[in-house]
């Protein structure tokens, strides 16, 4: 069976990556809308991006009203800024929210309508040039064909999909991630880990995704604790930036599975950051999926040194889950209760969350069948 493998047209990584990407800015267009959050817009990296665009002769306007995870309201506001300023291309610098907002705004700029119109449909056609510069190491949005936008009318996190959503240019400079606080480092790092494990064990996995997913898993287990402990550790930051990119490329081609399917409804209903809700679910969801393909999970357990060749596949798989649980503890991931979620309110919406999770399509990529009732049982087990 043939497989495609998609990634950004241009990727520039390492120290001074922004400078190294200068020749590609000339391909962008005449005027870019720079999308970022308020804090990022006042940072040195934002100023460096502006200077790089100026040097390349690309005029620019700003949209910096990103607060929390992106919604349809935010996307519409960014689109208004794009049109009002006569822009013809985009650049986003920041975390996944800025990058996802850019992608959704680019869809509307090219194709019109409301962003909810594109849920469940394959997005096709040409979009404006997009340059993505992440300041966190985790979402992988700089390399993916996906964007996740909350529909404020329904409280559903919409997963939008299509090859045109892949940014044309991804610029990965680890120094831009140094200012990320510990909580963001943990959330985004564990988001990347989820991407890597899910893509490696997805029914859509293929040899090329296996390579980048395995590499990402090994990097994250080795370097996330160091980056979390000392944000100024440039070696750890650099390795995590590469891991996030690898994991993003992996899900771009092999997709995600049950963890992401169940994570989005938690985020939409209880406003838990995406990486944190993934981490809350990892142990239980992986435990559910293990017997669907013990050998695949076992390979990961051995690769990170949690298991060795003397362990059978079932044991090695279980040791992987133990290592995941330990890493989440190192990163101080709270339980639902510890995060402040009311148990009774959570149980009130379990049925809706389970339906939304399965409807997203992600659980269908899991290596064993996933029913709505299975999802409900896992949600309930988070309170055991």
PyMOL commands that set and color helices and strands:
alter all, ss='L'
color gray80, all
select helices_A, chain A and resi 17-20+22-25+38-41+44-56+72-84+96-111+115-118+141-143+163-165+174-177+182-201+207-229+234-254+258-270+274-292+294-303+313-330+336-339+343-348+350-359+362-365+372-381
alter helices_A, ss='H'
color red, helices_A
select strands_A, chain A and resi 10-13+31-37+59-66+89-94+129-134+146-151+156-161+169-172
alter strands_A, ss='S'
color yellow, strands_A
deselect
rebuild
show_as cartoon
